[in-house]
Amino acid sequence: MKKKIQCAFFGTPELTLTVLDELARNGYMPEVIVTMPDRPSGRKMVIAPPPTKVWAESHGIPTLQPEKIDEEFLDAFAKYDVNLGIVVAYGKILPQKLLDMPAWGMINIHYSLLPKYRGATPVESAILAGEDTTGVSIQKIEFKLDSGPLLAKEETAIHHDETAPALRSRLNDMAKVLLIATIRNIEEGKARHIPQNEGDATFSKKIKKEDGLVDLADDPFTLWRKYKAYYAWPKLYFFKEERDGKKRVIITKASFVDGSFVIEKVTPENKKEMDYSAYQKSLKHASKKGKEDPHP
C-alpha cells in the first residue's frame, strides 16, 4: 500500500507562500509549519509575524517558531506525524538529529544548478558572475552546506535586464512545480538520488551593505550586473560631494545600452527619487550659486 506523504514545511519569507499554495492545491497540506520568531518590522519596528505564520493561521495549520533548534524544539516537532520535511528559505542551520527524524528525510529547494552557487545568495551570485543560465535544484538535505544528493534540477536562461527579485520569482514558479513532481516520485518510490560532484562546487558569499557602493568610473558591464544583483538590497549607490557634505545617492533605475551603463533615476540622501539628469542639473546649479555667493 502506498504510504501517504505527511510533510512539515520550514520557511519564512514572502516568496515561500506560492510554494505553500502549490502544496495545498496538490493535497500536501503541511502538518506543521516551522518558521522564524516574530520580529520588529517597518519604520515603527512593530513586532510582526513572518508571512508563513500568517499563512498557517489562515489555513488552520499549527506553527513552531524556535529561537534555537534545541531539544525542546525537537521534542515539540516529534509530536507531529511527519515523514517528509520541506525546506524553503527557512533561515537556520538544521542539525543532523532533526534531518534524521522524518522517515523520508528533508528536502530543500535551492535557487541554482547545484553544485554551483551553494550558500545563501545563489541568485545574486549568478547575476554578478554574468551567467547566461541558472536554474533550480531540489536536494535531499545533508548537514554539509547544500551538498546533498539531487532529486531534480531544471535550467533556465537569465534575461538581459532581469533583476535578482524578478529572477528569484521566476525560479520560484519553476521550483514549486518541480517540487510537486519530486514529492510524487518520493511517494511512489521512484525518486533518484544523484550525488553532487564536489569538484564542481562553487559558493555564494553573504552580501553586505557596503557591496552596493560603486565607482561610476568602473567597468560598465560590472556596474550593470551589480545593479541587477543588488536591486532589492543593498541597492547600488555612490557618494557625491555636495555643498553641505558628502551624500549617498541610490541608483533606483538604470539600463545597459550600447555597452554603456545608463543611470535613469536616483534617490539622493534626504530627497525624493528624481531623474538623474535633474539631479546633475541641481548639482551644477548649487555649484554655480556657491561660486556667486561664497559666504552664504
N, C-alpha and C positions, 0 to 999 in steps of 0.2 A: 504494500500500500504506500502510495506516495506521501511523504511527510510534508506537511504544510509549513511554509516559511512564517515564522513569528519573529519580527525584527525589532531591534532598538535603533533609534536614529540619534546620532551625535552631530550636532551642528549649531551654528549661532547666527550668522549674518543673513541679511535680506535675500541674497541670491539663493539660499537653500530652500526657500519657500516653494519655488517651482518644482524642485525635486520632491518635496513632501507632497505637493498636489499630485504629482505623477504617481507616487507610491500609492496614495489613497485611491486614485482613479483606477488603478490596476489591482486593487484588492490586497495591498500590502500595507495597510494602516499600522503604524508602529504601536507596539505595546507600551512603550515609554520613550520620551524624548529627553536626551541629556544635553544641556546647554550651559552657557556661562552664567554666572550670577548676575542679578540686576545691577546696573551701573549708572552713575550720573551721566546725563546726556543733554545736549543742547547748550545754548548760551547760559541758561539759568542753572545748568547742572542738576536738573531734576532726576531723581532715581527712576529709571525706566527698565522694563523687562526687555530681553533680546527678542527679535522678531519670531524666532522659533517657539518661544514660550507663549507668545500671543497666539500663534497659530495652534499650538497644542491646546490651549484653553478653549479656543473657539471650536475645536473638534472633540473635546472631552477626553484628551489624552493626558495622562499624568506626566509630570516633569521632574527631573533631578537636576540640581544646579550646584554641584560641588565646587568649593574653592580649591580643593585638592582631591586628587584621585587617591584616597586613603582607604583603610579598612572599613571605616564607617560607610563610605560610599559603596564599596564593593559588596558589603552586606545588604545595603538597600537595593542595589542593582540585581543581586542574586534572587530577590523575591519575585522578579518578573520572569514569565515563561518565555525566554528569548533563545532562539537558536541561530540568529544571524545579527551581527552589528553592522550598521551602515554609517560611515563617517564622511561628512562633507564640511570642510572649513570649520571644524569644531574649535580649535584654539589651544588644546592641551596635548602633551605627550601621553600616550596611553601605555601603562605598564604591562608587562608580559602576562601577569596574573589576570588582568582584565581581557586581554586579547584571547586568552585560552578559555574563557567562560562560555561563550556561545558554541554550540556543537559544530557549526559550520564556520566558526571564526568570525573575523571582522574584515569588511572590505571598504575601500576608500576610492572616491573619485579624485583624480589628480588632473590638473589642467595643463598637461604637457604630454609629449610622447615619451614616456619613461623608457629607458633610464635617463633621458635628457631632462635637465632642469628640475632635479629633485629639490625639495625645500619649499619655502613659504611664498615665493614670488615668481612662479613659473611663467605667468602670462607677461608680466613686465619684462622679465629676463629675455624671453623670446623676441619681443619687440626691440629691446635695446641691442640685441645681437644682430638685428637685421635679418632674422629668419624669414624665409618665404612661406614656410608651413609650420604648423603646430598641430595640436590635437588634444584629445582626452584619453586617459588611461583609467582602467579600473583594476586595482591590485588587491590582493589579499595582504592585509597589514602584518608586517613583521616589526619587531622592536627597533631595528635599524631603520633610519630615515628613508622612507619611500623606496625600499629595496625589495618588497615582497613580490612574489610571482604574479604575472599579469594574467587577468581573466578576459580582458577585452581592451581594444585600442582602436581609435578612429582618427584619421588625419583630415585636416582642412587647410586651405590657403589662408594666409594673413592678408587682408585687404590693405591697399596702399595707405589709406587715410584712417585706418581703424585704431582707435584709442584702446587702452587697456580695459576700461569698463565695457566698451562695446564688444570687444573680442571675448572677454570673460562671459558676458551674457550669451553670446552665440555659442560658445563652448558649453555653457551650462545647458542650453537647449539640446545640444547633441548628447551630452552626458546623461541626462535624465532618461532618454530613450534607450541608450546603451545599457544603463543600469537595470532597467526592467528586463531586458533581454538576458543580462547576466544573471539576475536573480532567478529567472525561469530555468536557465541552464543548471544553476546550483540545485534548484528544487527537483529537477528531473535527472540529476546525476550526470549531466552532460558537460559540466564545466571543465575546461582545460586550464591547467596551471603552468604557465610558461615562465621559466626563470629569466630574470633580467641579466644582461651581460654587464658585469661590473666594470669591464674595461671601457665601456661606452658612457659611463655615468658622468654627468655634469651637474653642477649645483647652482641654485639661485640664491643670491645674497639678500639679506634683510635690507629693506630700503630705509634710509634715514632722511630727515628733513633737509639736511644740507646737500643731499644728492640733487635737489632741484635747482641749485644755484648754478648758473651758466655764465660764460663769457660770450657775448654776441658775436665775437670775432672767431669763435670756434668753427670747426667744420660744419657746413650747413646740414649735411645728412645726419650727423651726430646730434645736432640740435633738434632735428625733426623727430628722430627716434626717441630722444628723451622727452620731448613734448608729448608724444603719444603714450609713452610708458608711464609718465608721471602726471597724466592728465587729471586723475582724481585726487591723488596725493603723492608727493608733497607739492605738486604743481611746479611748472618751470618758472623761474624768476631770476631777476638780475637787480643789481643795486645801481642807483643813479644819484650823482651828486646834485642836490638842489640848493636853493638859497638858504634854506633852514636846515641843511644837513643831508646826509646820505639816506636815501629812501629805497625801500624794497618795491619792485614793480613786478606784478604777477602777469605772465602771458596767459590770457584766457582763450584766445583763438589765434590759430596760425595755420599756414599751409606750406606745401613744398612745391614750388613752381620753377620749372626750367633750371633745376639744380640750386635754387636759392630757398632759404628759409625765410618765409614772409610772415611777419607779425601783423596781425589784423586788429586785435583788440587787447587791451591791457587793463589791469586794475592797479593803479598806483596806491601806495600806502596812504590810508586815511581818505581815500577818494573813491568815487564810483567808477564802474567799468566805463571805458571810453575807447574810441578808435585810436589806434597807435599814432596815426598821423596827427590827430588832435592833441595827443599828449606831447608829441615832438614840438608842435607849434607853441604849446603852452610853455615849454622849456625855453624856447627861443625868445618868447615874449618876456618871460621872467628875467632872462639874461640881459636883454636889451634894457628893460626897466632898471635893472641893477646898475648898469653902466651909466644910465642917465641920472640916477639918484643913488650915489654911492653911500649915502648916510640916511637910509630910510628910517 
